Amino acid sequence: MDCPGLDPKGAYTVVGVYTSGPWVGAVEFAPAAPLIDSYHMTADHLQEEIRWEGEIMLQGDITETSFSK
């Protein structure tokens, strides 16, 4: 993955965007990170039109919230 490009999103969320080939991943987190409980992640495969969304907990647990193809 490439280095993140950080863009402000509202007053309380920062978005880190990562790319690798046809994949684009976006991680949303509070400015107080890493002192937060979870991160919201979206991963898109631009060629296959796949989208995955989920929550990544600070302890490493991952919960899928949405998947579409």
C-alpha positions in Angstrom: 0.0 0.0 0.0 1.1 3.6 -0.6 1.4 6.2 2.0 -1.9 7.7 3.1 -3.3 11.0 1.8 -5.1 12.6 4.7 -8.1 14.7 4.1 -10.3 16.4 6.8 -13.9 15.2 6.8 -16.0 17.2 9.1 -14.8 18.4 12.5 -14.4 14.9 14.1 -13.2 12.5 11.4 -10.0 12.1 9.4 -9.8 9.9 6.3 -6.7 8.1 5.3 -6.7 6.9 1.7 -4.5 4.0 0.5 -4.1 2.5 -3.0 -2.6 -0.7 -4.3 -3.2 -1.6 -8.0 -7.0 -1.6 -8.5 -7.7 -1.4 -4.8 -8.6 1.8 -3.0 -9.0 1.7 0.8 -10.3 4.5 3.0 -10.0 4.4 6.8 -12.0 6.9 8.9 -11.0 7.7 12.4 -11.3 10.4 15.1 -8.5 12.9 15.4 -7.7 11.4 18.9 -6.6 8.1 17.2 -5.1 5.7 18.3 -7.0 6.3 21.5 -10.3 5.3 19.9 -12.2 2.0 20.0 -12.6 1.3 16.3 -11.9 2.5 12.8 -14.3 2.4 9.9 -12.8 1.0 6.6 -14.1 0.9 3.1 -12.2 -1.1 0.4 -13.1 -0.8 -3.3 -11.8 -2.9 -6.2 -12.2 -0.5 -9.2 -12.0 -3.2 -11.9 -14.3 -5.8 -10.4 -16.7 -3.3 -8.8 -16.3 -4.9 -5.4 -17.0 -2.9 -2.2 -16.3 -4.0 1.3 -17.1 -2.1 4.5 -16.3 -2.9 8.1 -15.2 -1.9 11.5 -11.7 -2.7 12.8 -11.5 -2.7 16.6 -8.4 -1.5 18.4 -7.9 -5.1 19.7 -7.7 -6.4 16.1 -11.3 -7.8 15.7 -12.8 -7.1 12.3 -16.6 -6.9 11.7 -17.9 -6.8 8.1 -20.8 -4.3 7.8 -21.4 -4.4 4.1 -20.2 -6.3 0.9 -21.4 -5.9 -2.6 -20.3 -7.0 -6.1 
